[in-house]
Amino acid sequence: MGMVNGLTGTRAIIHSKLSICCGWMSKDEGEGISVSYGRKNRCVAAVLQAAPLPMRSTQVQNRIPADEIKKLRLVTAIKTPYLPDGRFDLEAYDSLVHLQIEGGVEGLIVGGTTGEGQLMSWDEHIMLIAHTVNCFGDRIKVIGNTGSNSTREAIHATEQGFAVGMHAALHINPYYGKTSFDGLLVHLKSVLSMGPTIVYNVPGRTGQDIPPHVIEKLVESPNFVGVKECMGNERVKEYTGQGISVWSGNDDECHDARWDHGAQGVISVTSNLVPHLMHKLLFKGKNQHLNKILLPLFEWLFTEPNPIGLNTALAQLGYIRPVFRLPYVPLGLEKRQVFVEIVRNIGREHFVGDQDVQVLEDDKFLLIGRY
């Protein structure tokens, strides 16, 4: 490669791109590089969205229409268990997924907040989606959480997820580095073109509500499935009144969302523990008695940010190893004692696994910061 303004190689390419952007006027030819120098003009910012690049992974497995995902009523945000060295415990994971299928769960969110996708590398994340599809994709719908606050990452992860066979994607709005509503709309449309997509609205985590006027502009896309909504049942009712599919994102509200406000169903944390009971709550008609029985469990699971309660509960049930990837740590001793009473009140037979529920001492938990 020739020299450009005293620079060679990659540095010359970068320099040439900067020069062209800034409108430097005199011309110097290198090997395939045209660079301008001299008088500077003002840079003109792009105001139109660039045409998207084609998907790099052109093979898309398990392609299904969005309407097939809209039929799902009970979807579990599945937990990711760990080995003592912090790697995935796929044996425990597969066993938990098997129990979800037996319990009547119709779909899984893989690598969501509950599954601790935020603590995974993207390689781990896509591997777990692929593993789930390969082992269970013919029996349950696999919805990969491939959202990100970076549009570039969201696009790349989503194309990989569909390439390995996921049936649909879950996408959150950009968090922390929040964007405008116009930017949010462009972000979501950038991934909607790839396949069936559920939009996830959880302002308590993102710091930004996705208002109805944004969602209403996405409905025209054939890949728009619906919304996982955490803003309460008034918002649920607003969407269902327009024919938009909604899944409650709050277990303690899902019964009323389903039977009183027209929600399609729930994307649930609690169904990791009691899939049969959650199936009954969502499929067998209004049941305020069962809902009341489950409320103490709902409340306990969310006394601290999810997935802390679920991780603690599954460890106490002996279903997973008591291994936590930091920054998550188990619930305190008093709360673990409360869980034992909740299990006994509901009935141990309704929970996953067959070991007796235990309090577990603090030294039984392994906290891992490097994995």
C-alpha positions in Angstrom: 0.0 0.0 0.0 1.3 3.5 -0.9 2.1 6.3 1.6 -0.6 8.9 2.3 0.6 12.1 3.9 3.4 10.3 5.6 1.2 7.4 6.8 1.0 3.8 5.6 -1.3 0.8 6.0 -4.3 1.0 8.2 -3.4 4.4 9.6 -3.4 5.7 6.0 -6.9 4.3 5.4 -8.2 5.9 8.5 -6.6 9.2 7.7 -8.0 9.1 4.1 -11.5 8.5 5.4 -11.2 11.4 7.8 -9.9 13.6 5.1 -12.7 12.8 2.7 -15.3 13.4 5.5 -13.9 16.8 6.2 -13.8 17.9 2.6 -10.1 18.7 2.1 -9.8 20.0 -1.5 -6.5 19.2 -3.1 -5.9 15.6 -4.4 -3.2 13.1 -3.7 -3.3 9.7 -5.3 -2.2 6.5 -3.5 -2.8 2.9 -4.4 -6.6 2.9 -4.6 -6.8 5.8 -2.1 -7.9 9.3 -3.0 -7.2 11.8 -0.3 -8.0 15.6 -0.2 -6.0 18.3 1.4 -6.0 22.0 1.8 -9.0 24.3 2.5 -11.5 22.8 4.9 -15.3 22.9 4.5 -17.9 22.1 7.1 -18.8 18.4 7.4 -22.4 17.7 6.6 -24.1 15.2 8.9 -26.1 12.4 7.5 -29.8 12.8 8.1 -31.1 9.7 6.3 -30.7 6.1 7.7 -28.2 4.2 5.6 -29.5 1.2 3.7 -29.0 -1.9 6.0 -26.3 -4.3 5.1 -27.5 -7.8 4.1 -27.6 -10.4 6.8 -24.2 -12.0 7.0 -25.7 -15.3 8.0 -28.0 -16.0 5.1 -29.2 -19.3 6.3 -32.2 -18.9 8.5 -33.5 -22.1 10.2 -37.0 -22.7 11.6 -38.5 -19.8 9.9 -42.1 -19.4 11.1 -44.6 -16.5 10.8 -45.2 -14.1 13.6 -48.7 -15.4 14.1 -47.3 -18.7 15.4 -45.5 -16.8 18.2 -48.7 -14.8 19.0 -50.5 -18.0 19.9 -48.1 -18.6 22.9 -49.7 -18.1 26.3 -47.2 -19.3 28.8 -43.6 -18.4 28.2 -40.8 -19.0 30.7 -37.9 -16.7 31.1 -35.6 -19.6 31.7 -32.8 -19.7 34.3 -29.2 -20.4 33.3 -27.5 -22.7 35.9 -23.8 -22.8 36.5 -21.0 -25.2 37.3 -18.6 -24.4 40.2 -16.1 -22.9 37.7 -18.8 -20.6 36.3 -19.5 -22.4 33.0 -23.0 -23.3 32.0 -24.4 -26.4 33.7 -26.1 -27.8 30.6 -27.3 -30.9 32.4 -29.2 -28.9 34.9 -30.4 -26.5 32.2 -31.7 -29.3 30.0 -33.5 -30.9 33.0 -35.2 -27.6 33.9 -36.3 -27.1 30.2 -37.7 -30.6 30.1 -39.8 -29.9 33.2 -41.1 -26.7 31.6 -42.3 -28.7 28.6 -43.9 -31.3 30.8 -45.6 -28.5 32.7 -47.3 -27.1 29.6 -45.0 -24.2 29.0 -45.1 -23.2 25.3 -42.0 -21.0 24.9 -38.7 -20.0 26.4 -36.9 -16.7 26.6 -33.2 -17.7 26.4 -30.6 -15.4 27.8 -33.0 -12.8 29.1 -32.6 -10.9 32.4 -33.7 -14.0 34.3 -31.3 -16.2 32.3 -28.5 -13.6 33.0 -27.8 -12.8 29.4 -26.3 -9.6 30.7 -23.5 -11.7 32.3 -22.7 -13.7 29.2 -20.4 -13.1 26.3 -22.2 -13.1 23.0 -20.5 -16.4 22.1 -22.0 -17.9 25.2 -25.3 -16.3 24.5 -25.6 -17.6 20.9 -24.3 -21.0 21.9 -27.1 -21.4 24.5 -29.7 -20.4 22.0 -28.3 -22.9 19.5 -28.2 -25.6 22.2 -31.8 -25.0 23.2 -33.0 -25.1 19.6 -31.1 -28.3 18.8 -32.3 -30.1 21.9 -35.8 -28.8 22.3 -36.8 -26.7 19.3 -39.2 -29.2 18.0 -41.2 -29.2 21.3 -41.1 -25.6 22.5 -40.6 -22.2 20.8 -37.2 -20.7 21.5 -37.2 -16.9 21.7 -33.7 -15.5 22.0 -33.0 -12.3 23.9 -30.7 -10.7 21.3 -31.4 -7.1 22.3 -28.8 -4.5 23.2 -28.4 -0.8 23.8 -26.1 -0.9 20.7 -28.0 -1.2 17.5 -24.9 -2.8 15.9 -24.7 -5.5 18.5 -28.5 -6.1 18.4 -28.4 -6.6 14.6 -25.4 -8.9 14.8 -26.7 -11.0 17.6 -30.2 -11.2 16.0 -28.9 -12.4 12.7 -26.8 -15.0 14.5 -29.7 -16.1 16.6 -32.0 -16.7 13.6 -29.1 -18.4 11.8 -28.8 -21.0 14.6 -32.6 -21.6 14.6 -34.4 -19.4 17.2 -38.0 -19.0 16.4 -38.3 -15.3 17.5 -36.3 -12.5 19.1 -36.9 -10.4 22.2 -35.7 -6.8 21.9 -35.4 -4.2 24.6 -35.1 -0.4 24.1 -31.6 1.0 24.5 -30.8 1.4 28.2 -28.4 3.6 30.1 -27.3 5.5 27.0 -30.9 6.3 26.1 -32.0 7.6 22.7 -34.8 9.7 21.5 -38.2 8.2 20.5 -37.2 8.7 16.9 -33.9 6.9 17.5 -35.8 4.1 19.4 -38.1 3.6 16.4 -35.1 3.3 14.0 -33.4 0.9 16.4 -36.3 -1.4 16.6 -37.1 -1.3 12.9 -33.4 -2.3 12.3 -34.0 -5.7 13.8 -37.7 -6.2 12.9 -36.7 -7.0 9.3 -34.9 -10.2 10.4 -37.7 -12.2 11.9 -40.6 -12.4 14.4 -39.9 -10.0 17.3 -41.4 -9.3 20.7 -40.6 -5.8 22.1 -39.8 -5.7 25.8 -40.9 -2.6 27.8 -39.4 -2.6 31.3 -38.7 1.1 32.3 -37.6 -0.1 35.8 -34.5 -1.5 34.1 -34.0 0.7 31.1 -34.9 4.0 32.6 -37.2 4.8 29.6 -40.8 3.8 28.9 -41.6 2.7 25.3 -44.9 4.7 24.9 -47.8 3.4 22.8 -47.2 5.8 20.0 -43.9 4.1 19.3 -45.4 0.6 19.4 -48.2 1.6 17.1 -45.7 2.5 14.4 -44.2 -1.0 14.6 -47.5 -2.9 14.1 -47.4 -2.5 10.3 -44.3 -4.8 10.2 -45.2 -8.5 9.5 -42.5 -9.5 11.9 -43.9 -7.5 14.8 -45.3 -10.1 17.3 -46.3 -8.0 20.3 -45.1 -6.5 23.5 -43.9 -7.9 26.8 -45.3 -5.1 29.0 -44.3 -4.2 32.6 -46.2 -1.0 32.9 -49.3 -2.5 34.4 -52.7 -3.7 33.3 -54.0 -0.3 32.1 -51.3 -0.3 29.5 -52.1 -3.9 28.7 -55.8 -3.0 28.2 -54.8 -0.1 25.9 -52.9 -2.4 23.6 -55.4 -5.3 23.5 -58.1 -2.8 22.7 -56.2 -2.1 19.5 -55.7 -5.8 18.7 -52.0 -5.7 19.7 -50.7 -8.9 21.4 -49.4 -8.4 24.9 -47.7 -10.6 27.4 -47.6 -9.4 31.0 -44.1 -9.0 32.3 -45.3 -9.1 35.9 -46.2 -12.4 37.4 -48.3 -10.8 40.2 -50.5 -9.1 37.5 -50.7 -11.9 34.9 -53.9 -13.5 36.1 -55.9 -10.3 35.8 -54.0 -9.3 32.7 -55.1 -12.5 31.0 -58.7 -12.9 32.2 -59.8 -9.2 32.7 -57.7 -7.2 30.2 -57.3 -9.5 27.2 -53.5 -10.2 27.5 -52.3 -13.2 25.5 -50.5 -14.5 28.5 -47.3 -14.0 30.5 -43.6 -14.2 30.2 -42.9 -15.6 33.6 -40.2 -16.0 36.1 -42.3 -18.0 38.6 -43.0 -20.8 36.0 -39.3 -21.9 36.4 -40.5 -23.1 39.9 -44.1 -24.1 39.4 -44.8 -24.6 35.7 -48.0 -26.7 36.2 -49.6 -24.1 38.5 -48.7 -21.3 36.2 -50.2 -23.3 33.3 -53.4 -23.8 35.3 -53.5 -20.0 36.1 -53.3 -19.1 32.4 -55.3 -21.8 30.8 -58.1 -23.1 33.1 -60.2 -19.9 33.5 -60.3 -17.3 36.2 -59.0 -18.6 39.4 -58.6 -16.0 42.1 -58.1 -18.7 44.7 -55.0 -20.0 43.0 -53.8 -16.5 42.3 -54.1 -15.7 46.0 -52.1 -18.9 46.9 -49.3 -17.9 44.6 -49.1 -14.2 45.5 -46.7 -14.8 48.5 -44.4 -16.6 46.1 -44.6 -13.8 43.5 -43.8 -11.2 46.1 -40.9 -13.2 47.6 -39.3 -13.7 44.2 -39.1 -10.0 43.6 -38.1 -8.7 47.1 -34.7 -8.1 45.4 -34.1 -7.5 41.7 -34.7 -10.6 39.5 -33.0 -13.1 39.2 -31.7 -13.1 42.7 -34.8 -14.7 44.2 -35.2 -17.3 41.5 -31.5 -18.3 41.8 -31.8 -18.6 45.5 -35.0 -20.6 45.3 -33.7 -23.2 42.8 -30.7 -23.7 44.9 -32.8 -24.2 48.0 -34.9 -26.8 46.1 -31.7 -28.6 45.3 -32.4 -28.3 41.6 -29.3 -26.3 40.7 -25.9 -25.8 42.3 -25.8 -22.8 44.6 -23.4 -21.0 42.2 -23.9 -17.3 41.5 -22.2 -15.2 38.9 -21.5 -11.8 40.5 -22.8 -9.2 41.0 -25.8 -11.4 42.0 -25.7 -12.8 45.6 -28.3 -15.0 47.3 -31.1 -13.7 49.4 -30.3 -13.4 53.1 -30.9 -16.2 55.7 -34.2 -14.8 57.0 -35.7 -14.6 53.5 -34.5 -18.1 52.7 -36.3 -19.3 55.8 -39.5 -17.6 54.5 -39.1 -19.5 51.2 -39.1 -22.8 53.0 -42.5 -21.8 54.6 -43.9 -20.7 51.2 -43.0 -24.0 49.6 -44.6 -25.9 52.5 -47.8 -23.8 52.3 -48.2 -24.3 48.5 -47.0 -27.9 48.6 -43.5 -29.2 47.7 -45.1 -31.5 45.1 -45.9 -28.5 42.9 -42.3 -27.3 42.7 -39.6 -28.6 40.3 -37.3 -31.3 41.6 -37.8 -33.9 44.3 -35.4 -33.0 47.1 -36.6 -31.5 50.3 -36.4 -27.7 50.4 -33.6 -26.4 52.5 -32.6 -23.1 54.1 -28.9 -23.5 53.2 -26.2 -21.8 55.2 -24.4 -18.8 53.8 -21.2 -20.9 53.3 -23.0 -23.2 50.9 -23.2 -20.5 48.2 -20.3 -20.0 45.7 -19.9 -16.5 44.3 -17.8 -16.2 41.2 -16.4 -13.0 39.8 -14.1 -14.5 37.1 -15.4 -17.2 34.8 
